[in-house]
Amino acid sequence: MTKDKALAELEAAHEDAVKAERAAVAAQERKRAAVRAAFNAGCNGPDVAGVLGSSVQWAYKVKAMPPSAVA
């Protein structure tokens, strides 16, 4: 493999990784917003935890997480 080809592959892989990381951050933000909305709509911790497949404590922790500054 030549240097140019290796650098081109590296650039493509890096761009794909950056896109995936941005998509993951956006998905987490949507999830946190949905958790807050569920609590605001009157759902309780066990309801939210059941959907998340997590503990009630984790549901409340997600609710308390501030929106991320990175996006």
VMD Tcl script that builds the backbone (N, CA, C; Angstrom):
set m [mol new atoms 213]
animate dup $m
set s [atomselect $m all]
$s set {name element resname resid chain x y z} {
  {N N MET 1 A 0.848 -1.173 0.000}
  {CA C MET 1 A 0.000 0.000 0.000}
  {C C MET 1 A 0.897 1.240 0.000}
  {N N THR 2 A 0.527 2.193 -0.818}
  {CA C THR 2 A 1.316 3.418 -0.891}
  {C C THR 2 A 0.918 4.371 0.227}
  {N N LYS 3 A 1.782 5.341 0.461}
  {CA C LYS 3 A 1.484 6.349 1.486}
  {C C LYS 3 A 0.207 7.105 1.150}
  {N N ASP 4 A 0.053 7.491 -0.101}
  {CA C ASP 4 A -1.133 8.240 -0.512}
  {C C ASP 4 A -2.407 7.436 -0.285}
  {N N LYS 5 A -2.369 6.165 -0.644}
  {CA C LYS 5 A -3.542 5.314 -0.455}
  {C C LYS 5 A -3.837 5.139 1.035}
  {N N ALA 6 A -2.797 4.940 1.823}
  {CA C ALA 6 A -2.979 4.773 3.267}
  {C C ALA 6 A -3.573 6.043 3.879}
  {N N LEU 7 A -3.086 7.207 3.462}
  {CA C LEU 7 A -3.619 8.464 3.988}
  {C C LEU 7 A -5.061 8.694 3.539}
  {N N ALA 8 A -5.378 8.306 2.328}
  {CA C ALA 8 A -6.751 8.443 1.833}
  {C C ALA 8 A -7.693 7.542 2.631}
  {N N GLU 9 A -7.248 6.316 2.913}
  {CA C GLU 9 A -8.056 5.399 3.721}
  {C C GLU 9 A -8.220 5.930 5.138}
  {N N LEU 10 A -7.157 6.469 5.694}
  {CA C LEU 10 A -7.217 7.050 7.030}
  {C C LEU 10 A -8.201 8.216 7.071}
  {N N GLU 11 A -8.151 9.076 6.067}
  {CA C GLU 11 A -9.062 10.217 6.013}
  {C C GLU 11 A -10.514 9.757 5.927}
  {N N ALA 12 A -10.784 8.763 5.094}
  {CA C ALA 12 A -12.150 8.248 4.952}
  {C C ALA 12 A -12.631 7.624 6.260}
  {N N ALA 13 A -11.768 6.856 6.906}
  {CA C ALA 13 A -12.136 6.223 8.175}
  {C C ALA 13 A -12.389 7.268 9.255}
  {N N HIS 14 A -11.557 8.296 9.263}
  {CA C HIS 14 A -11.718 9.375 10.240}
  {C C HIS 14 A -13.038 10.109 10.020}
  {N N GLU 15 A -13.356 10.429 8.777}
  {CA C GLU 15 A -14.613 11.115 8.473}
  {C C GLU 15 A -15.804 10.275 8.892}
  {N N ASP 16 A -15.754 8.966 8.634}
  {CA C ASP 16 A -16.839 8.068 9.045}
  {C C ASP 16 A -16.981 8.044 10.566}
  {N N ALA 17 A -15.856 8.010 11.264}
  {CA C ALA 17 A -15.888 7.978 12.727}
  {C C ALA 17 A -16.463 9.268 13.295}
  {N N VAL 18 A -16.077 10.397 12.730}
  {CA C VAL 18 A -16.595 11.687 13.197}
  {C C VAL 18 A -18.105 11.757 12.979}
  {N N LYS 19 A -18.574 11.306 11.820}
  {CA C LYS 19 A -20.018 11.293 11.549}
  {C C LYS 19 A -20.747 10.404 12.551}
  {N N ALA 20 A -20.186 9.235 12.837}
  {CA C ALA 20 A -20.811 8.315 13.779}
  {C C ALA 20 A -20.845 8.896 15.186}
  {N N GLU 21 A -19.764 9.569 15.589}
  {CA C GLU 21 A -19.725 10.183 16.917}
  {C C GLU 21 A -20.757 11.293 17.033}
  {N N ARG 22 A -20.893 12.101 15.994}
  {CA C ARG 22 A -21.903 13.166 16.008}
  {C C ARG 22 A -23.309 12.585 16.075}
  {N N ALA 23 A -23.551 11.515 15.344}
  {CA C ALA 23 A -24.859 10.865 15.369}
  {C C ALA 23 A -25.151 10.288 16.753}
  {N N ALA 24 A -24.139 9.727 17.392}
  {CA C ALA 24 A -24.323 9.162 18.731}
  {C C ALA 24 A -24.640 10.257 19.741}
  {N N VAL 25 A -23.952 11.389 19.646}
  {CA C VAL 25 A -24.224 12.512 20.550}
  {C C VAL 25 A -25.650 13.012 20.342}
  {N N ALA 26 A -26.067 13.136 19.101}
  {CA C ALA 26 A -27.426 13.600 18.806}
  {C C ALA 26 A -28.467 12.616 19.343}
  {N N ALA 27 A -28.204 11.319 19.209}
  {CA C ALA 27 A -29.140 10.311 19.707}
  {C C ALA 27 A -29.243 10.370 21.225}
  {N N GLN 28 A -28.123 10.566 21.903}
  {CA C GLN 28 A -28.145 10.682 23.365}
  {C C GLN 28 A -28.930 11.930 23.798}
  {N N GLU 29 A -28.748 13.014 23.079}
  {CA C GLU 29 A -29.495 14.237 23.401}
  {C C GLU 29 A -30.992 14.015 23.222}
  {N N ARG 30 A -31.377 13.329 22.136}
  {CA C ARG 30 A -32.804 13.032 21.920}
  {C C ARG 30 A -33.343 12.156 23.045}
  {N N LYS 31 A -32.555 11.189 23.478}
  {CA C LYS 31 A -32.984 10.300 24.556}
  {C C LYS 31 A -33.157 11.074 25.858}
  {N N ARG 32 A -32.199 11.929 26.180}
  {CA C ARG 32 A -32.311 12.720 27.413}
  {C C ARG 32 A -33.528 13.629 27.366}
  {N N ALA 33 A -33.760 14.245 26.220}
  {CA C ALA 33 A -34.932 15.119 26.075}
  {C C ALA 33 A -36.216 14.304 26.220}
  {N N ALA 34 A -36.247 13.112 25.675}
  {CA C ALA 34 A -37.433 12.263 25.780}
  {C C ALA 34 A -37.657 11.808 27.219}
  {N N VAL 35 A -36.577 11.535 27.939}
  {CA C VAL 35 A -36.701 11.155 29.350}
  {C C VAL 35 A -37.284 12.324 30.135}
  {N N ARG 36 A -36.748 13.531 29.914}
  {CA C ARG 36 A -37.280 14.704 30.626}
  {C C ARG 36 A -38.745 14.928 30.270}
  {N N ALA 37 A -39.100 14.758 28.998}
  {CA C ALA 37 A -40.483 14.935 28.559}
  {C C ALA 37 A -41.394 13.903 29.221}
  {N N ALA 38 A -40.919 12.672 29.344}
  {CA C ALA 38 A -41.731 11.635 29.984}
  {C C ALA 38 A -41.997 11.985 31.445}
  {N N PHE 39 A -40.960 12.438 32.154}
  {CA C PHE 39 A -41.158 12.848 33.540}
  {C C PHE 39 A -42.096 14.057 33.611}
  {N N ASN 40 A -41.914 15.004 32.724}
  {CA C ASN 40 A -42.771 16.194 32.713}
  {C C ASN 40 A -44.217 15.848 32.394}
  {N N ALA 41 A -44.437 14.762 31.660}
  {CA C ALA 41 A -45.791 14.338 31.309}
  {C C ALA 41 A -46.449 13.542 32.430}
  {N N GLY 42 A -45.709 13.305 33.513}
  {CA C GLY 42 A -46.289 12.616 34.660}
  {C C GLY 42 A -45.833 11.186 34.858}
  {N N CYS 43 A -44.948 10.705 34.002}
  {CA C CYS 43 A -44.427 9.351 34.195}
  {C C CYS 43 A -43.536 9.335 35.433}
  {N N ASN 44 A -43.476 8.185 36.093}
  {CA C ASN 44 A -42.612 8.092 37.266}
  {C C ASN 44 A -41.339 7.318 36.919}
  {N N GLY 45 A -40.444 7.252 37.885}
  {CA C GLY 45 A -39.157 6.601 37.673}
  {C C GLY 45 A -39.261 5.169 37.182}
  {N N PRO 46 A -40.111 4.329 37.811}
  {CA C PRO 46 A -40.230 2.950 37.329}
  {C C PRO 46 A -40.753 2.854 35.891}
  {N N ASP 47 A -41.674 3.766 35.508}
  {CA C ASP 47 A -42.170 3.761 34.130}
  {C C ASP 47 A -41.028 4.009 33.149}
  {N N VAL 48 A -40.257 5.051 33.428}
  {CA C VAL 48 A -39.161 5.437 32.543}
  {C C VAL 48 A -38.076 4.364 32.550}
  {N N ALA 49 A -37.750 3.846 33.714}
  {CA C ALA 49 A -36.718 2.804 33.816}
  {C C ALA 49 A -37.123 1.565 33.031}
  {N N GLY 50 A -38.411 1.241 33.025}
  {CA C GLY 50 A -38.884 0.087 32.275}
  {C C GLY 50 A -38.633 0.231 30.787}
  {N N VAL 51 A -38.835 1.432 30.268}
  {CA C VAL 51 A -38.590 1.665 28.846}
  {C C VAL 51 A -37.087 1.655 28.553}
  {N N LEU 52 A -36.314 2.257 29.435}
  {CA C LEU 52 A -34.864 2.319 29.235}
  {C C LEU 52 A -34.182 0.980 29.492}
  {N N GLY 53 A -34.855 0.097 30.214}
  {CA C GLY 53 A -34.215 -1.160 30.590}
  {C C GLY 53 A -33.106 -0.916 31.594}
  {N N SER 54 A -33.353 0.026 32.500}
  {CA C SER 54 A -32.322 0.414 33.466}
  {C C SER 54 A -32.923 0.460 34.863}
  {N N SER 55 A -32.106 0.872 35.805}
  {CA C SER 55 A -32.596 1.043 37.163}
  {C C SER 55 A -33.353 2.364 37.267}
  {N N VAL 56 A -34.173 2.465 38.298}
  {CA C VAL 56 A -34.912 3.708 38.548}
  {C C VAL 56 A -33.918 4.840 38.818}
  {N N GLN 57 A -32.854 4.534 39.538}
  {CA C GLN 57 A -31.841 5.557 39.840}
  {C C GLN 57 A -31.237 6.108 38.542}
  {N N TRP 58 A -30.978 5.222 37.583}
  {CA C TRP 58 A -30.410 5.675 36.306}
  {C C TRP 58 A -31.405 6.566 35.570}
  {N N ALA 59 A -32.674 6.228 35.629}
  {CA C ALA 59 A -33.691 7.046 34.971}
  {C C ALA 59 A -33.675 8.470 35.527}
  {N N TYR 60 A -33.599 8.586 36.849}
  {CA C TYR 60 A -33.548 9.922 37.464}
  {C C TYR 60 A -32.232 10.627 37.141}
  {N N LYS 61 A -31.150 9.861 37.034}
  {CA C LYS 61 A -29.855 10.457 36.683}
  {C C LYS 61 A -29.900 11.029 35.261}
  {N N VAL 62 A -30.501 10.275 34.326}
  {CA C VAL 62 A -30.617 10.752 32.946}
  {C C VAL 62 A -31.482 12.021 32.913}
  {N N LYS 63 A -32.557 12.012 33.694}
  {CA C LYS 63 A -33.450 13.185 33.757}
  {C C LYS 63 A -32.663 14.422 34.203}
  {N N ALA 64 A -31.760 14.252 35.146}
  {CA C ALA 64 A -31.017 15.373 35.711}
  {C C ALA 64 A -29.850 15.836 34.852}
  {N N MET 65 A -29.474 15.040 33.845}
  {CA C MET 65 A -28.329 15.414 33.000}
  {C C MET 65 A -28.659 16.660 32.202}
  {N N PRO 66 A -27.768 17.636 32.236}
  {CA C PRO 66 A -28.027 18.841 31.417}
  {C C PRO 66 A -27.800 18.536 29.942}
  {N N PRO 67 A -28.437 19.301 29.078}
  {CA C PRO 67 A -28.152 19.131 27.642}
  {C C PRO 67 A -26.655 19.298 27.401}
  {N N SER 68 A -26.130 18.492 26.521}
  {CA C SER 68 A -24.700 18.529 26.228}
  {C C SER 68 A -24.319 19.801 25.490}
  {N N ALA 69 A -23.151 20.293 25.781}
  {CA C ALA 69 A -22.638 21.466 25.094}
  {C C ALA 69 A -21.980 21.077 23.771}
  {N N VAL 70 A -21.753 19.764 23.612}
  {CA C VAL 70 A -21.121 19.293 22.382}
  {C C VAL 70 A -22.184 18.721 21.449}
  {N N ALA 71 A -22.152 19.145 20.210}
  {CA C ALA 71 A -23.102 18.578 19.252}
  {C C ALA 71 A -22.565 18.678 17.861}
}
mol reanalyze $m
mol bondsrecalc $m
mol representation Tube
mol addrep $m
